[in-house]
Amino acid sequence: MSVPTIYNQISANRNKSWLIMFLFTAFILMVGYVFALALGYQGPGALGIVGFALVFAGLMNLVSYYFSDQVVIALSGAKQIKEGDAQELYHLVENLSIGAGLPMPKVYIIEDDAPNAFATGRDPKHAALAVTTGLLAIMDKLELEGVVAHELSHIKNYDTRLMAVVVVLVGLVAILADIFLRITWFGGRDREENKGSGIIFVAAIILAILAPIVAQLIKLAISRRREFLADASGALLTRYPEGLANALLKIGSYNKPMANASTATAHLYISNPFKDKKAASWFVNLFNTHPPIEERVAALRAM
């Protein structure tokens, strides 16, 4: 049995993330195709509906690509800092960015007692990193270094772009399901004349109800997997997994939510900003934006 290392942790997590993304794309294509068949479209017509949905998703992704970081910063209430505002934090980010081979991201501070941090931006040249005042208050240098390295890893691994795309795809599934249900319930006689076969129609109704839930679960699964990847990549950057492990334990011990916590941005933070209670079962864990702190610490300490 091979001993876990930082390198094979990174490789395994990256492979699992892309597998989930492939399955997500296939799932969206399948949902769109079944809806088209249920509405009476056949062959090229059904494929045309799916193509239209993908074009729409592309346009939504384009908007997200250019503006998602500005939205996230605005929702968090973060304020940008310069070198003279918080020299220790600024220089720490600067030094780790050099070590990671990244451009210096914009640095922000959020006035909030809850210890947390996030990264955003479409690519390393347009990235931003934010930490809370609560995080700065309780972390020692090595722990803060671990947190910053984790967030820089999200930037280097393009997790911020990936999750922006995933959020759009989840929204697309919800929109497709909503449109189909509206046509189904309010289409009247047109619905009866144009709908597909009974079995396909019933399957489409069930899929319209369940698809948004499944899409959300896939999004959360990707988010959790990217957190493991960023933990491993961050540990590789600092060469000191214990620093991030200790930081996560401190963050996990704080039991109050962030003041500006939002469901739209919760997956971006290093730890769930809502501070939900510990999951009592694997089923509840499916709906968490982050892996349990205990599992992340165990993975880090196994490196």
C-alpha positions in Angstrom: 0.0 0.0 0.0 1.5 3.3 -1.1 2.1 6.1 1.5 0.0 9.2 0.8 2.0 12.2 -0.5 1.2 15.8 -1.4 1.8 15.0 -5.1 -0.6 12.0 -5.3 -3.2 13.8 -3.3 -3.1 16.7 -5.8 -3.2 14.3 -8.8 -6.1 12.2 -7.4 -8.2 15.3 -6.5 -7.6 16.9 -9.9 -8.7 13.8 -11.7 -11.8 13.4 -9.6 -12.8 17.0 -10.2 -12.6 16.7 -14.0 -14.4 13.4 -13.9 -17.3 15.1 -12.1 -17.2 18.0 -14.5 -17.5 15.6 -17.5 -20.4 13.8 -15.9 -22.0 17.2 -15.1 -21.9 18.2 -18.8 -23.3 14.9 -19.9 -26.1 15.2 -17.3 -27.1 18.7 -18.7 -27.1 17.3 -22.3 -29.3 14.4 -21.2 -31.7 16.7 -19.3 -32.1 19.0 -22.3 -32.6 16.1 -24.7 -35.3 14.4 -22.5 -37.2 17.7 -22.1 -37.1 18.2 -25.9 -38.4 14.7 -26.6 -41.2 15.1 -24.0 -42.3 18.3 -25.8 -42.6 16.4 -29.0 -39.3 17.3 -30.7 -37.6 14.5 -32.5 -34.1 13.9 -33.9 -32.5 17.1 -35.2 -35.2 19.2 -33.5 -34.4 17.7 -30.1 -30.7 18.2 -30.7 -31.4 21.8 -31.7 -33.0 22.5 -28.4 -30.0 21.1 -26.6 -27.7 23.2 -28.8 -29.7 26.3 -28.0 -29.4 25.6 -24.2 -25.6 25.2 -24.6 -25.3 28.5 -26.5 -27.4 30.2 -23.8 -25.1 28.7 -21.1 -22.1 30.0 -23.1 -23.5 33.5 -23.0 -24.1 33.3 -19.3 -20.6 32.0 -18.8 -19.2 34.9 -20.7 -20.9 37.4 -18.4 -19.8 35.4 -15.4 -16.2 35.3 -16.8 -15.9 39.0 -16.8 -18.0 40.2 -13.9 -18.3 37.4 -11.2 -15.3 38.7 -9.2 -16.7 42.1 -8.9 -20.0 40.7 -7.7 -18.3 38.5 -5.1 -16.3 41.4 -3.8 -19.3 43.6 -3.6 -21.4 40.9 -1.8 -18.7 40.3 0.8 -18.2 44.0 1.7 -14.4 43.6 1.2 -12.1 46.7 1.0 -9.0 46.6 -1.1 -5.7 47.4 0.7 -2.3 48.6 -0.4 1.1 47.7 0.9 1.1 50.4 3.6 -2.3 49.3 5.0 -1.4 45.9 6.3 2.3 45.2 5.5 2.6 41.8 7.1 -0.4 40.4 5.1 0.6 42.2 1.9 4.2 40.9 2.0 3.1 37.4 2.9 0.8 37.3 -0.1 3.5 38.8 -2.3 6.2 36.3 -1.2 3.9 33.3 -1.6 2.7 34.5 -5.0 6.4 34.7 -6.1 6.9 31.1 -4.8 3.8 29.9 -6.7 4.8 31.7 -9.9 1.7 33.9 -9.8 1.2 37.6 -10.4 0.4 39.5 -7.2 -3.4 39.4 -6.7 -5.4 42.3 -5.4 -5.7 42.0 -1.6 -8.8 42.7 0.3 -9.9 42.8 4.0 -13.4 42.1 5.2 -14.4 43.6 8.5 -15.8 40.5 10.2 -14.9 38.7 13.4 -15.5 35.3 11.9 -12.2 33.9 10.6 -12.4 33.1 6.9 -10.9 33.9 3.5 -11.6 33.4 -0.2 -10.1 33.9 -3.7 -11.9 35.0 -6.8 -11.1 36.1 -10.4 -11.2 34.6 -13.9 -7.5 33.9 -14.1 -4.2 34.6 -12.2 -3.8 38.0 -13.9 -7.2 39.1 -12.7 -7.4 37.6 -9.3 -8.3 38.8 -5.8 -7.7 37.4 -2.4 -9.7 38.5 0.7 -9.3 37.7 4.4 -11.4 38.7 7.4 -10.2 40.8 10.3 -11.2 37.8 12.5 -8.7 35.6 10.6 -5.9 38.0 11.0 -6.6 38.3 14.8 -6.3 34.6 15.6 -3.7 33.2 13.2 0.0 33.1 13.8 2.3 33.6 10.9 2.6 29.9 9.8 -1.2 29.4 10.1 -1.9 32.6 8.1 0.7 31.5 5.5 -1.2 28.2 5.2 -4.5 29.9 4.6 -3.0 32.3 2.0 -1.3 29.4 0.2 -4.6 27.6 0.1 -6.3 30.6 -1.6 -3.4 31.1 -4.0 -3.8 27.5 -4.9 -7.4 28.1 -5.9 -6.1 30.8 -8.2 -3.3 28.8 -9.7 -5.6 25.7 -10.2 -8.2 28.0 -11.9 -10.8 26.8 -9.3 -12.3 30.3 -9.2 -13.1 30.1 -12.9 -14.2 26.5 -12.7 -16.7 27.2 -9.9 -18.1 30.3 -11.8 -18.8 28.0 -14.7 -20.3 25.3 -12.5 -22.7 27.9 -10.8 -23.9 29.0 -14.3 -24.5 25.3 -15.3 -26.5 24.7 -12.2 -28.5 27.8 -13.0 -29.0 26.5 -16.5 -30.5 23.2 -15.3 -32.9 25.1 -13.0 -34.0 27.3 -15.9 -34.5 24.4 -18.2 -36.6 22.5 -15.6 -38.6 25.6 -14.8 -39.4 26.3 -18.5 -40.4 22.7 -19.1 -42.7 22.6 -16.1 -44.3 25.9 -17.1 -45.0 24.7 -20.6 -46.3 21.4 -19.2 -48.7 22.9 -16.7 -49.8 25.9 -18.7 -49.5 24.7 -22.3 -53.1 23.5 -22.4 -54.1 21.9 -25.6 -50.8 22.6 -27.3 -49.2 20.5 -24.6 -51.5 17.5 -25.3 -50.9 17.7 -29.1 -47.2 18.1 -29.0 -45.9 16.1 -26.1 -43.9 13.0 -26.6 -44.8 9.4 -25.6 -46.3 8.7 -22.2 -43.2 7.1 -20.7 -40.8 9.9 -21.9 -43.3 12.5 -20.7 -43.5 11.0 -17.2 -39.7 10.6 -17.1 -39.3 14.3 -18.1 -41.7 15.4 -15.3 -39.7 13.4 -12.7 -36.4 14.7 -14.2 -37.7 18.3 -14.1 -38.3 17.9 -10.3 -35.1 16.1 -9.5 -32.6 17.6 -12.0 -32.1 20.9 -10.1 -31.4 19.0 -6.9 -29.0 16.6 -8.7 -27.2 19.6 -10.3 -26.8 21.3 -6.9 -25.4 18.1 -5.5 -22.8 17.9 -8.3 -21.9 21.5 -7.7 -21.3 20.9 -4.1 -19.3 17.7 -4.8 -17.0 19.7 -7.1 -16.7 22.4 -4.5 -15.7 19.9 -1.8 -13.2 18.2 -4.1 -11.5 21.5 -5.1 -11.1 22.3 -1.4 -9.2 19.1 -0.9 -7.1 19.9 -3.9 -6.4 23.5 -2.7 -5.4 22.1 0.7 -2.9 19.7 -0.9 -1.6 22.4 -3.3 -1.3 24.9 -0.4 0.7 22.5 1.7 3.0 21.9 -1.3 3.6 25.6 -1.6 4.5 26.2 2.0 6.1 22.7 2.6 4.3 22.8 6.0 0.9 21.0 6.0 0.6 21.5 9.8 0.3 25.2 9.4 -2.9 24.9 7.3 -4.2 22.1 9.5 -3.9 24.2 12.6 -5.5 27.1 10.9 -8.5 25.0 9.8 -8.9 23.8 13.4 -9.0 27.4 14.7 -11.5 28.4 11.9 -13.6 25.3 12.7 -13.8 26.1 16.4 -15.4 29.5 15.8 -19.1 28.9 15.8 -20.7 32.2 14.6 -21.6 32.9 11.0 -20.2 35.7 8.9 -22.3 38.9 8.8 -22.4 39.1 5.0 -22.6 35.3 4.4 -24.4 34.5 1.1 -25.5 31.2 -0.4 -24.2 32.5 -3.8 -20.6 32.8 -2.6 -20.4 30.3 0.3 -18.5 27.8 -1.8 -15.7 30.3 -2.4 -14.6 30.6 1.3 -12.0 28.3 2.9 -14.7 27.3 5.4 -18.5 27.4 5.3 -19.4 31.0 6.3 -22.7 29.9 7.7 -21.1 27.6 10.3 -23.7 24.9 10.0 -23.7 22.2 12.7 -21.7 19.1 12.1 -23.4 16.7 9.8 -25.0 13.7 11.4 -25.0 11.5 8.4 -23.5 11.0 4.9 -26.8 12.3 3.4 -26.5 15.6 5.2 -22.9 15.8 4.1 -24.0 15.8 0.5 -25.5 19.2 0.9 -22.4 20.8 2.5 -20.3 23.3 0.5 -17.1 22.1 2.2 -15.7 18.8 3.4 -15.7 18.4 7.2 -12.8 20.1 8.9 -11.8 16.9 10.5 -11.4 15.1 7.1 -9.3 18.0 5.7 -7.0 18.1 8.7 -6.6 14.3 8.6 -5.7 14.5 4.9 -3.1 17.2 5.6 -1.5 15.3 8.4 -1.3 12.2 6.3 1.0 14.0 3.8 
